[in-house]
Amino acid sequence: MSGIYARRIAVLAASAALAATTGLLTAPTAQAAMPTPVSASTARTYLSQLSVSTEGSSTGYSRDKFPHWITQSGACNTREVVLKRDGTGVVQDSACAATSGSWYSQYDGATWTAASDVDIDHMVPLAEAWRSGASSWTTAQRQSFANDLTRPQLIAVTDNVNQSKSDQDPGEWLPPRTSYRCTYARAWVHVKYYYDMTVDSTEKSALQSVLNGC
C-alpha cells in the first residue's frame, strides 16, 4: 500500500468516524451524480425558446396524479436508486433500503449519514409542473416525469432544505449554496425544455440572471 493511498484511507476513516458521531459534515465527501445538465449557453438558448405564460392554477393538483417512486428493478424504487446513485459507500438491505452511507447535499453543502435526513428533490417540483403544463398530460407522462433518471430532474438533498423549496420556481427560491445556482438553473431549464413546459416572466428573469453569470 502506497503512502498516499494509506493517507487517503486514513482520511476517509476519520471522516466516517466524525459522520457517525455528528450526523453532519461541513466538508463535502461526495458529489451528487445527477445527470449533467446542458451547458449555460445551451440553457440560455433553450430558455429563449420556452413559452412565457402566467402560471396556471393548482386546481385539481394532487401528488397522486404523478405516480412516483415506482419500481425500477427488483425491490428498488426510484428514490432508492437515486439514494444509491448520489451517495458514497451506500449499503442497501435486501429490500433495497439504504442502511448506511453518506450523502452530500449540493443545495446547502451539508453531508449526512442517515438516509432519513435526505430527500429526493424533483428539480422542477410536481406542483410547479402541473401549473406549467402538466395538468394536460396523461398519467403515464406524469409518471415518467416524476421518475426521470435520464434528465437532471432528481437529486438527493438535505430534507429541510428541500422542504423550504417546496413547489417554488427560481423566481421565488434558489439553493442557499450560491456556487450551485448555475448548475441548478441549467438543470431547471433543461427539464422544462425537454417536457415543453411554460415559464412565467419572473421565473424567466431569475433564470436569465443566473445563467448570464455562469
C-alpha positions in Angstrom: 0.0 0.0 0.0 1.5 3.3 -1.1 1.9 6.2 1.4 -0.6 8.4 -0.5 -3.2 5.6 -0.6 -2.7 4.8 3.1 -3.2 8.5 4.0 -6.3 8.6 1.8 -7.8 5.6 3.6 -6.9 7.2 7.0 -8.7 10.4 6.0 -11.8 8.6 4.8 -11.9 6.6 8.0 -11.6 9.7 10.1 -14.4 11.4 8.1 -16.6 8.3 8.6 -16.0 8.4 12.3 -16.9 12.0 12.5 -20.0 11.5 10.4 -21.1 8.7 12.7 -20.7 11.0 15.7 -22.3 14.2 14.4 -24.5 13.1 11.5 -23.5 16.2 9.7 -20.2 17.2 8.0 -19.5 20.7 6.6 -17.0 19.5 4.0 -18.2 17.6 1.0 -17.4 13.9 0.9 -19.4 13.0 -2.2 -20.7 14.7 -5.3 -24.3 14.0 -6.4 -24.4 12.1 -9.6 -27.4 13.8 -11.1 -27.2 13.6 -14.9 -25.2 16.6 -16.2 -27.5 19.4 -17.4 -27.0 21.2 -20.7 -24.3 24.0 -20.8 -25.1 27.5 -19.7 -25.1 28.7 -23.4 -27.5 25.9 -24.4 -29.7 26.7 -21.4 -29.8 30.3 -22.4 -30.9 29.2 -25.9 -33.5 26.8 -24.5 -34.8 29.5 -22.1 -35.3 31.9 -25.0 -37.5 29.2 -26.7 -39.7 28.4 -23.8 -43.2 29.9 -23.9 -43.8 32.6 -21.4 -47.2 32.4 -19.7 -48.8 33.4 -16.5 -48.5 30.5 -14.1 -51.6 28.2 -14.3 -53.9 27.2 -11.5 -53.2 24.5 -8.9 -56.8 23.4 -9.1 -57.1 19.7 -9.4 -53.4 19.1 -8.5 -52.5 16.1 -6.4 -49.2 14.3 -6.0 -51.1 11.1 -6.6 -51.5 12.3 -10.2 -47.7 11.9 -10.6 -47.2 8.3 -9.6 -43.7 8.5 -8.2 -41.1 6.2 -6.6 -42.1 3.4 -9.0 -40.2 0.2 -9.1 -37.1 0.5 -11.2 -35.6 -3.0 -10.8 -36.0 -5.8 -8.3 -37.1 -4.4 -5.0 -35.6 -0.9 -5.8 -37.8 2.1 -6.4 -36.8 5.4 -7.9 -36.0 7.0 -4.5 -33.7 4.1 -3.6 -32.0 4.2 -6.9 -31.2 7.9 -6.5 -30.0 7.5 -2.9 -27.6 4.8 -4.2 -26.5 6.9 -7.1 -26.0 10.2 -5.3 -24.3 8.7 -2.2 -20.9 7.4 -1.2 -20.4 4.0 0.3 -24.2 3.3 0.3 -25.1 -0.1 1.6 -28.7 -1.4 0.9 -30.5 -4.2 2.6 -32.5 -7.0 0.8 -35.5 -4.6 0.5 -33.2 -2.0 -1.2 -33.4 0.4 1.7 -30.2 2.3 2.4 -28.8 1.2 5.8 -25.6 3.2 5.7 -23.6 5.6 3.5 -23.1 9.4 3.2 -24.9 12.0 1.1 -23.5 15.4 0.1 -26.3 17.9 -0.5 -25.5 20.2 -3.3 -28.1 22.7 -2.3 -26.5 23.6 1.1 -23.2 21.9 1.3 -24.1 19.5 4.1 -23.1 15.9 4.3 -25.5 13.4 6.0 -25.0 9.8 7.1 -28.7 8.8 7.6 -30.9 8.3 4.6 -33.8 9.7 6.7 -32.1 13.1 6.6 -32.1 13.1 2.8 -35.0 13.9 0.4 -35.1 13.2 -3.3 -35.9 16.6 -4.8 -37.8 17.0 -8.0 -35.8 19.7 -9.7 -39.0 21.0 -11.2 -41.5 20.3 -8.5 -44.6 18.3 -9.3 -47.0 21.2 -8.4 -44.9 23.6 -10.5 -45.0 21.2 -13.4 -48.8 21.0 -13.0 -49.1 24.8 -13.2 -46.7 24.8 -16.2 -48.5 22.4 -18.5 -48.5 19.0 -16.8 -52.2 19.4 -15.9 -53.0 18.4 -19.5 -50.6 15.4 -19.6 -51.6 11.8 -19.4 -50.9 9.9 -16.1 -48.2 7.9 -18.0 -46.5 11.2 -19.0 -46.6 12.5 -15.4 -45.3 9.2 -14.1 -42.3 9.4 -16.5 -41.6 12.9 -15.4 -41.8 12.1 -11.7 -39.4 9.2 -12.0 -37.0 10.6 -14.7 -33.5 9.3 -14.1 -32.2 10.4 -17.5 -32.7 14.2 -17.3 -31.3 16.3 -14.3 -34.7 16.1 -12.6 -33.9 14.1 -9.4 -31.3 14.8 -6.8 -30.6 13.8 -3.2 -30.5 16.9 -0.9 -31.0 17.8 2.8 -34.6 17.2 3.7 -35.4 20.5 5.4 -33.8 22.5 2.5 -36.0 20.6 0.1 -39.0 21.4 2.2 -38.1 25.1 2.2 -38.0 25.0 -1.6 -41.4 23.3 -1.6 -43.0 24.0 -5.1 -41.3 27.3 -5.7 -39.7 28.2 -9.0 -36.3 30.1 -9.3 -38.1 33.4 -9.2 -39.0 32.5 -5.6 -36.3 30.2 -4.4 -32.7 29.3 -5.3 -30.3 27.0 -3.5 -28.6 28.7 -0.5 -25.3 27.4 -1.7 -24.7 30.1 -4.3 -21.9 28.2 -6.1 -24.5 25.6 -7.2 -27.0 28.1 -8.6 -25.6 27.9 -12.1 -26.0 24.2 -12.3 -29.4 24.5 -10.7 -30.6 26.9 -13.4 -29.1 24.8 -16.2 -30.9 21.8 -14.9 -34.2 23.6 -14.4 -34.2 24.9 -18.0 -33.1 21.5 -19.3 -36.1 19.8 -17.7 -38.6 22.5 -18.6 -37.4 22.5 -22.2 -37.5 18.7 -22.6 -41.0 18.5 -21.3 -42.2 21.6 -23.2 -43.3 23.4 -20.1 -44.0 27.1 -19.8 -42.2 29.7 -17.6 -43.7 32.8 -16.1 -42.0 36.2 -16.5 -40.5 36.4 -13.0 -39.2 32.8 -13.3 -37.6 33.6 -16.7 -35.9 36.8 -15.4 -34.4 35.0 -12.5 -33.1 32.2 -14.7 -31.6 34.7 -17.2 -29.9 36.5 -14.3 -28.3 33.3 -13.0 -27.4 31.9 -16.4 -25.8 35.2 -17.5 -23.4 34.9 -14.6 -22.4 31.3 -15.4 
